[in-house]
Amino acid sequence: MPIIKFLFLTLFFIINLLYANDVEYNLHLSNNTPYEKEAVFLEVNLTQVDQSKVMLFQFSLKASSNYEFHQVGFKEREKYHDLRHEYLYLIYPKKSGQVLLEFEMRKSITDDDKVAYSISGDRDNVKGLQKKDIKVEVMPLSLEVKAIPKGTDLVGDFTLTAKLDRKSTEAYDPVNLNVLLKGKGYISPFKLLKDSENYKLFTQNPKFKTFHTSNGSTSSLEWHYAISAKENFGIDKRVLKAFNPLNEKVYELVLPSYDVKVKQIDEASLLDKEDYPAKSEGIDW
């Protein structure tokens, strides 16, 4: 039984597909049963088998609403009549259940004479390479994606920090709240604070940064708020529920509540009755 299980896993994780006459392609998944929005790596190796030809390769995953992918690695060996490509993709499944990874592949075939002709012109007389483009059907790979805990806001390993510049102000003079969410995993921009009748909220879209590498995604979201009111007001606590698929732990990121004291002023002294925020550092209104 252990031998049978080992053979099954080997066949699933390393799929050495048919030769397709002149090209061998090998696909390797780091994990075929990930959680929703958990990073999965796909290694793809294309090897020219028929060395009597001159060949070119094009390969990519197909776009899909069921997953997001990023190419994070590529190597090419252009040895004469022995072309080899190595691709590395970072994939995030975006739903639970079965997710099919589909591919687009094309091989181009030419010969030495056509290559020599294409490079015989100078830069003012560029000659196109004559080649035959052939679509290659690549069998989809299947992921069995596990559902994340209900109500999860974030998937990965993140931290959240917040800073309110002061807890007392004058009427219509805004306080500034900066919030930073950062870590490793899958995130996309979202709204953090809700509008309220108790204060006026000035903000822009959060600053979103993400870097996709062979180690996964490192991302950050940064919100800058200016908040003003006529009277004392409170900012409600916001709890983000997060799930780390590596240790399968649920945890919380908390934006604490704040109470802001507002000193009354003589409204007759205002130039107008609108509460516009002053320019503040870090916010370009």
Contacts in CASP RR format, 6 or more apart in sequence:
PFRMAT RR
TARGET T0000
AUTHOR 0000-0000-0000
METHOD contacts of the structure
MODEL  1
MPIIKFLFLTLFFIINLLYANDVEYNLHLSNNTPYEKEAVFLEVNLTQVD
QSKVMLFQFSLKASSNYEFHQVGFKEREKYHDLRHEYLYLIYPKKSGQVL
LEFEMRKSITDDDKVAYSISGDRDNVKGLQKKDIKVEVMPLSLEVKAIPK
GTDLVGDFTLTAKLDRKSTEAYDPVNLNVLLKGKGYISPFKLLKDSENYK
LFTQNPKFKTFHTSNGSTSSLEWHYAISAKENFGIDKRVLKAFNPLNEKV
YELVLPSYDVKVKQIDEASLLDKEDYPAKSEGIDW
12 29 0 8 1.000
12 32 0 8 1.000
13 28 0 8 1.000
13 29 0 8 1.000
13 32 0 8 1.000
14 26 0 8 1.000
14 27 0 8 1.000
14 28 0 8 1.000
15 26 0 8 1.000
15 27 0 8 1.000
15 28 0 8 1.000
15 139 0 8 1.000
15 141 0 8 1.000
16 24 0 8 1.000
16 26 0 8 1.000
17 24 0 8 1.000
17 25 0 8 1.000
17 26 0 8 1.000
17 27 0 8 1.000
17 138 0 8 1.000
17 139 0 8 1.000
19 49 0 8 1.000
20 136 0 8 1.000
21 49 0 8 1.000
21 50 0 8 1.000
22 48 0 8 1.000
22 49 0 8 1.000
22 50 0 8 1.000
22 53 0 8 1.000
22 55 0 8 1.000
22 107 0 8 1.000
22 109 0 8 1.000
23 46 0 8 1.000
23 47 0 8 1.000
23 48 0 8 1.000
23 49 0 8 1.000
23 50 0 8 1.000
23 55 0 8 1.000
23 57 0 8 1.000
23 107 0 8 1.000
23 136 0 8 1.000
24 46 0 8 1.000
24 47 0 8 1.000
24 49 0 8 1.000
25 44 0 8 1.000
25 45 0 8 1.000
25 46 0 8 1.000
25 47 0 8 1.000
25 105 0 8 1.000
25 136 0 8 1.000
25 138 0 8 1.000
26 43 0 8 1.000
26 44 0 8 1.000
26 45 0 8 1.000
26 47 0 8 1.000
27 42 0 8 1.000
27 43 0 8 1.000
27 44 0 8 1.000
27 45 0 8 1.000
27 138 0 8 1.000
27 141 0 8 1.000
28 42 0 8 1.000
28 43 0 8 1.000
28 44 0 8 1.000
28 45 0 8 1.000
29 40 0 8 1.000
29 41 0 8 1.000
29 42 0 8 1.000
29 141 0 8 1.000
29 143 0 8 1.000
30 40 0 8 1.000
30 41 0 8 1.000
30 42 0 8 1.000
30 43 0 8 1.000
31 38 0 8 1.000
31 40 0 8 1.000
31 41 0 8 1.000
32 141 0 8 1.000
32 142 0 8 1.000
32 143 0 8 1.000
32 144 0 8 1.000
33 143 0 8 1.000
33 144 0 8 1.000
33 145 0 8 1.000
33 146 0 8 1.000
34 40 0 8 1.000
34 93 0 8 1.000
34 143 0 8 1.000
34 145 0 8 1.000
34 146 0 8 1.000
34 245 0 8 1.000
35 145 0 8 1.000
35 146 0 8 1.000
35 147 0 8 1.000
35 148 0 8 1.000
35 155 0 8 1.000
35 243 0 8 1.000
35 245 0 8 1.000
36 93 0 8 1.000
36 94 0 8 1.000
36 95 0 8 1.000
36 96 0 8 1.000
36 145 0 8 1.000
36 146 0 8 1.000
36 147 0 8 1.000
36 148 0 8 1.000
36 155 0 8 1.000
37 92 0 8 1.000
37 93 0 8 1.000
37 94 0 8 1.000
37 148 0 8 1.000
37 155 0 8 1.000
37 156 0 8 1.000
37 185 0 8 1.000
37 186 0 8 1.000
38 92 0 8 1.000
38 93 0 8 1.000
38 155 0 8 1.000
38 156 0 8 1.000
38 186 0 8 1.000
38 245 0 8 1.000
39 90 0 8 1.000
39 91 0 8 1.000
39 92 0 8 1.000
39 185 0 8 1.000
39 186 0 8 1.000
39 216 0 8 1.000
39 217 0 8 1.000
40 90 0 8 1.000
40 91 0 8 1.000
40 92 0 8 1.000
40 93 0 8 1.000
40 143 0 8 1.000
41 88 0 8 1.000
41 89 0 8 1.000
41 90 0 8 1.000
41 91 0 8 1.000
41 214 0 8 1.000
42 61 0 8 1.000
42 69 0 8 1.000
42 87 0 8 1.000
42 88 0 8 1.000
42 89 0 8 1.000
42 91 0 8 1.000
42 101 0 8 1.000
42 141 0 8 1.000
43 86 0 8 1.000
43 87 0 8 1.000
43 88 0 8 1.000
44 59 0 8 1.000
44 85 0 8 1.000
44 86 0 8 1.000
44 87 0 8 1.000
44 88 0 8 1.000
44 89 0 8 1.000
45 84 0 8 1.000
45 85 0 8 1.000
45 86 0 8 1.000
45 87 0 8 1.000
46 57 0 8 1.000
46 59 0 8 1.000
46 83 0 8 1.000
46 84 0 8 1.000
46 85 0 8 1.000
46 86 0 8 1.000
46 87 0 8 1.000
46 105 0 8 1.000
47 83 0 8 1.000
47 84 0 8 1.000
48 55 0 8 1.000
48 81 0 8 1.000
48 82 0 8 1.000
48 83 0 8 1.000
48 84 0 8 1.000
51 81 0 8 1.000
51 82 0 8 1.000
52 81 0 8 1.000
53 81 0 8 1.000
53 109 0 8 1.000
53 110 0 8 1.000
53 111 0 8 1.000
54 81 0 8 1.000
54 109 0 8 1.000
54 110 0 8 1.000
54 111 0 8 1.000
54 112 0 8 1.000
54 114 0 8 1.000
54 115 0 8 1.000
55 83 0 8 1.000
55 107 0 8 1.000
55 108 0 8 1.000
55 109 0 8 1.000
55 110 0 8 1.000
56 83 0 8 1.000
56 107 0 8 1.000
56 108 0 8 1.000
56 110 0 8 1.000
56 131 0 8 1.000
57 83 0 8 1.000
57 85 0 8 1.000
57 105 0 8 1.000
57 106 0 8 1.000
57 107 0 8 1.000
57 108 0 8 1.000
58 104 0 8 1.000
58 105 0 8 1.000
58 106 0 8 1.000
58 107 0 8 1.000
58 108 0 8 1.000
59 85 0 8 1.000
59 87 0 8 1.000
59 103 0 8 1.000
59 104 0 8 1.000
59 105 0 8 1.000
59 106 0 8 1.000
60 71 0 8 1.000
60 103 0 8 1.000
60 104 0 8 1.000
60 105 0 8 1.000
61 67 0 8 1.000
61 69 0 8 1.000
61 89 0 8 1.000
61 91 0 8 1.000
61 101 0 8 1.000
61 102 0 8 1.000
61 103 0 8 1.000
61 104 0 8 1.000
62 102 0 8 1.000
62 103 0 8 1.000
62 104 0 8 1.000
64 102 0 8 1.000
65 94 0 8 1.000
66 93 0 8 1.000
66 94 0 8 1.000
66 95 0 8 1.000
66 99 0 8 1.000
66 100 0 8 1.000
67 91 0 8 1.000
67 92 0 8 1.000
67 93 0 8 1.000
67 94 0 8 1.000
67 99 0 8 1.000
67 101 0 8 1.000
67 143 0 8 1.000
68 91 0 8 1.000
68 92 0 8 1.000
68 94 0 8 1.000
68 186 0 8 1.000
69 89 0 8 1.000
69 90 0 8 1.000
69 91 0 8 1.000
69 92 0 8 1.000
70 89 0 8 1.000
70 90 0 8 1.000
70 212 0 8 1.000
70 217 0 8 1.000
71 87 0 8 1.000
71 88 0 8 1.000
71 89 0 8 1.000
71 90 0 8 1.000
72 88 0 8 1.000
72 89 0 8 1.000
72 90 0 8 1.000
72 212 0 8 1.000
72 213 0 8 1.000
72 214 0 8 1.000
72 216 0 8 1.000
73 86 0 8 1.000
73 87 0 8 1.000
73 88 0 8 1.000
73 214 0 8 1.000
74 85 0 8 1.000
74 86 0 8 1.000
74 87 0 8 1.000
74 88 0 8 1.000
75 85 0 8 1.000
75 86 0 8 1.000
76 83 0 8 1.000
76 84 0 8 1.000
76 85 0 8 1.000
76 86 0 8 1.000
77 83 0 8 1.000
77 84 0 8 1.000
88 214 0 8 1.000
90 212 0 8 1.000
90 213 0 8 1.000
90 214 0 8 1.000
90 216 0 8 1.000
90 217 0 8 1.000
91 101 0 8 1.000
92 186 0 8 1.000
93 99 0 8 1.000
93 143 0 8 1.000
93 145 0 8 1.000
95 145 0 8 1.000
96 145 0 8 1.000
96 146 0 8 1.000
96 147 0 8 1.000
96 148 0 8 1.000
97 144 0 8 1.000
97 145 0 8 1.000
97 146 0 8 1.000
97 147 0 8 1.000
98 142 0 8 1.000
98 143 0 8 1.000
98 144 0 8 1.000
98 145 0 8 1.000
99 142 0 8 1.000
99 143 0 8 1.000
99 145 0 8 1.000
100 140 0 8 1.000
100 141 0 8 1.000
100 142 0 8 1.000
100 143 0 8 1.000
101 140 0 8 1.000
101 141 0 8 1.000
101 142 0 8 1.000
101 143 0 8 1.000
102 140 0 8 1.000
103 138 0 8 1.000
103 140 0 8 1.000
104 138 0 8 1.000
105 135 0 8 1.000
105 136 0 8 1.000
105 137 0 8 1.000
105 138 0 8 1.000
106 133 0 8 1.000
106 134 0 8 1.000
106 135 0 8 1.000
106 136 0 8 1.000
107 133 0 8 1.000
107 134 0 8 1.000
107 136 0 8 1.000
108 131 0 8 1.000
108 132 0 8 1.000
108 133 0 8 1.000
108 134 0 8 1.000
109 131 0 8 1.000
109 132 0 8 1.000
109 134 0 8 1.000
110 129 0 8 1.000
110 130 0 8 1.000
110 131 0 8 1.000
110 132 0 8 1.000
114 129 0 8 1.000
114 130 0 8 1.000
114 131 0 8 1.000
115 129 0 8 1.000
117 127 0 8 1.000
117 130 0 8 1.000
118 127 0 8 1.000
118 128 0 8 1.000
118 129 0 8 1.000
118 130 0 8 1.000
119 127 0 8 1.000
120 127 0 8 1.000
121 127 0 8 1.000
148 155 0 8 1.000
148 243 0 8 1.000
148 245 0 8 1.000
149 241 0 8 1.000
149 243 0 8 1.000
149 250 0 8 1.000
151 241 0 8 1.000
152 241 0 8 1.000
152 242 0 8 1.000
152 243 0 8 1.000
152 250 0 8 1.000
153 190 0 8 1.000
153 240 0 8 1.000
153 241 0 8 1.000
153 242 0 8 1.000
154 181 0 8 1.000
154 186 0 8 1.000
154 187 0 8 1.000
154 240 0 8 1.000
154 241 0 8 1.000
154 242 0 8 1.000
154 243 0 8 1.000
154 253 0 8 1.000
155 185 0 8 1.000
155 186 0 8 1.000
155 242 0 8 1.000
155 243 0 8 1.000
155 244 0 8 1.000
155 245 0 8 1.000
156 183 0 8 1.000
156 184 0 8 1.000
156 185 0 8 1.000
156 186 0 8 1.000
156 242 0 8 1.000
156 243 0 8 1.000
156 244 0 8 1.000
156 245 0 8 1.000
156 246 0 8 1.000
157 183 0 8 1.000
157 184 0 8 1.000
157 185 0 8 1.000
157 244 0 8 1.000
157 246 0 8 1.000
158 181 0 8 1.000
158 182 0 8 1.000
158 183 0 8 1.000
158 184 0 8 1.000
158 185 0 8 1.000
158 187 0 8 1.000
158 242 0 8 1.000
158 253 0 8 1.000
159 181 0 8 1.000
159 182 0 8 1.000
159 183 0 8 1.000
159 253 0 8 1.000
160 179 0 8 1.000
160 180 0 8 1.000
160 181 0 8 1.000
160 240 0 8 1.000
160 253 0 8 1.000
160 254 0 8 1.000
160 255 0 8 1.000
161 179 0 8 1.000
161 180 0 8 1.000
162 177 0 8 1.000
162 178 0 8 1.000
162 179 0 8 1.000
162 180 0 8 1.000
162 255 0 8 1.000
162 256 0 8 1.000
163 177 0 8 1.000
163 178 0 8 1.000
164 175 0 8 1.000
164 176 0 8 1.000
164 177 0 8 1.000
164 235 0 8 1.000
164 258 0 8 1.000
164 260 0 8 1.000
165 175 0 8 1.000
165 176 0 8 1.000
165 177 0 8 1.000
166 175 0 8 1.000
167 175 0 8 1.000
167 258 0 8 1.000
167 259 0 8 1.000
167 260 0 8 1.000
167 261 0 8 1.000
168 260 0 8 1.000
168 261 0 8 1.000
168 262 0 8 1.000
168 263 0 8 1.000
169 175 0 8 1.000
169 228 0 8 1.000
169 260 0 8 1.000
169 261 0 8 1.000
169 262 0 8 1.000
169 263 0 8 1.000
170 262 0 8 1.000
170 263 0 8 1.000
170 264 0 8 1.000
170 265 0 8 1.000
171 229 0 8 1.000
171 230 0 8 1.000
171 231 0 8 1.000
171 262 0 8 1.000
171 263 0 8 1.000
171 264 0 8 1.000
171 265 0 8 1.000
171 267 0 8 1.000
171 275 0 8 1.000
172 228 0 8 1.000
172 229 0 8 1.000
172 230 0 8 1.000
172 265 0 8 1.000
172 270 0 8 1.000
172 275 0 8 1.000
173 228 0 8 1.000
173 278 0 8 1.000
174 202 0 8 1.000
174 226 0 8 1.000
174 227 0 8 1.000
174 228 0 8 1.000
174 275 0 8 1.000
174 277 0 8 1.000
174 278 0 8 1.000
174 280 0 8 1.000
175 226 0 8 1.000
175 227 0 8 1.000
175 228 0 8 1.000
175 260 0 8 1.000
176 224 0 8 1.000
176 225 0 8 1.000
176 226 0 8 1.000
176 227 0 8 1.000
176 280 0 8 1.000
176 283 0 8 1.000
177 193 0 8 1.000
177 223 0 8 1.000
177 224 0 8 1.000
177 225 0 8 1.000
177 227 0 8 1.000
177 235 0 8 1.000
177 258 0 8 1.000
178 222 0 8 1.000
178 223 0 8 1.000
178 224 0 8 1.000
178 225 0 8 1.000
178 282 0 8 1.000
179 192 0 8 1.000
179 222 0 8 1.000
179 223 0 8 1.000
179 225 0 8 1.000
179 255 0 8 1.000
180 220 0 8 1.000
180 221 0 8 1.000
180 222 0 8 1.000
181 187 0 8 1.000
181 220 0 8 1.000
181 221 0 8 1.000
181 222 0 8 1.000
181 240 0 8 1.000
181 253 0 8 1.000
182 218 0 8 1.000
182 219 0 8 1.000
182 220 0 8 1.000
182 221 0 8 1.000
183 218 0 8 1.000
183 219 0 8 1.000
183 220 0 8 1.000
184 216 0 8 1.000
184 217 0 8 1.000
184 218 0 8 1.000
184 219 0 8 1.000
185 216 0 8 1.000
185 217 0 8 1.000
185 218 0 8 1.000
185 219 0 8 1.000
186 217 0 8 1.000
186 219 0 8 1.000
187 210 0 8 1.000
187 219 0 8 1.000
187 221 0 8 1.000
188 208 0 8 1.000
189 205 0 8 1.000
189 206 0 8 1.000
189 208 0 8 1.000
189 221 0 8 1.000
190 206 0 8 1.000
190 221 0 8 1.000
192 206 0 8 1.000
192 223 0 8 1.000
192 238 0 8 1.000
192 255 0 8 1.000
193 201 0 8 1.000
193 203 0 8 1.000
193 223 0 8 1.000
193 225 0 8 1.000
193 235 0 8 1.000
193 238 0 8 1.000
194 236 0 8 1.000
195 201 0 8 1.000
196 233 0 8 1.000
196 236 0 8 1.000
198 229 0 8 1.000
198 231 0 8 1.000
198 233 0 8 1.000
198 234 0 8 1.000
199 227 0 8 1.000
199 228 0 8 1.000
199 229 0 8 1.000
199 233 0 8 1.000
199 234 0 8 1.000
199 235 0 8 1.000
200 227 0 8 1.000
200 228 0 8 1.000
200 229 0 8 1.000
200 275 0 8 1.000
201 225 0 8 1.000
201 226 0 8 1.000
201 227 0 8 1.000
202 225 0 8 1.000
202 226 0 8 1.000
202 227 0 8 1.000
202 228 0 8 1.000
202 277 0 8 1.000
202 285 0 8 1.000
203 223 0 8 1.000
203 224 0 8 1.000
203 225 0 8 1.000
203 226 0 8 1.000
204 224 0 8 1.000
204 283 0 8 1.000
204 284 0 8 1.000
204 285 0 8 1.000
206 221 0 8 1.000
206 222 0 8 1.000
206 223 0 8 1.000
207 220 0 8 1.000
207 221 0 8 1.000
207 222 0 8 1.000
207 223 0 8 1.000
207 224 0 8 1.000
208 219 0 8 1.000
208 220 0 8 1.000
208 221 0 8 1.000
209 219 0 8 1.000
209 220 0 8 1.000
210 217 0 8 1.000
210 218 0 8 1.000
210 219 0 8 1.000
210 220 0 8 1.000
211 217 0 8 1.000
211 218 0 8 1.000
211 219 0 8 1.000
224 282 0 8 1.000
224 283 0 8 1.000
226 277 0 8 1.000
226 280 0 8 1.000
226 283 0 8 1.000
226 285 0 8 1.000
227 233 0 8 1.000
227 235 0 8 1.000
227 260 0 8 1.000
228 275 0 8 1.000
228 277 0 8 1.000
229 260 0 8 1.000
229 262 0 8 1.000
229 275 0 8 1.000
230 262 0 8 1.000
230 275 0 8 1.000
231 262 0 8 1.000
231 264 0 8 1.000
232 259 0 8 1.000
232 260 0 8 1.000
232 261 0 8 1.000
232 262 0 8 1.000
233 259 0 8 1.000
233 260 0 8 1.000
233 262 0 8 1.000
234 257 0 8 1.000
234 258 0 8 1.000
234 259 0 8 1.000
234 260 0 8 1.000
235 257 0 8 1.000
235 258 0 8 1.000
235 260 0 8 1.000
236 257 0 8 1.000
237 254 0 8 1.000
237 255 0 8 1.000
237 256 0 8 1.000
237 257 0 8 1.000
238 254 0 8 1.000
238 255 0 8 1.000
239 252 0 8 1.000
239 253 0 8 1.000
239 254 0 8 1.000
239 255 0 8 1.000
240 252 0 8 1.000
240 253 0 8 1.000
240 254 0 8 1.000
240 255 0 8 1.000
241 250 0 8 1.000
241 252 0 8 1.000
242 250 0 8 1.000
242 251 0 8 1.000
242 252 0 8 1.000
242 253 0 8 1.000
243 249 0 8 1.000
243 250 0 8 1.000
243 251 0 8 1.000
244 251 0 8 1.000
267 273 0 8 1.000
277 283 0 8 1.000
277 285 0 8 1.000
279 285 0 8 1.000
END
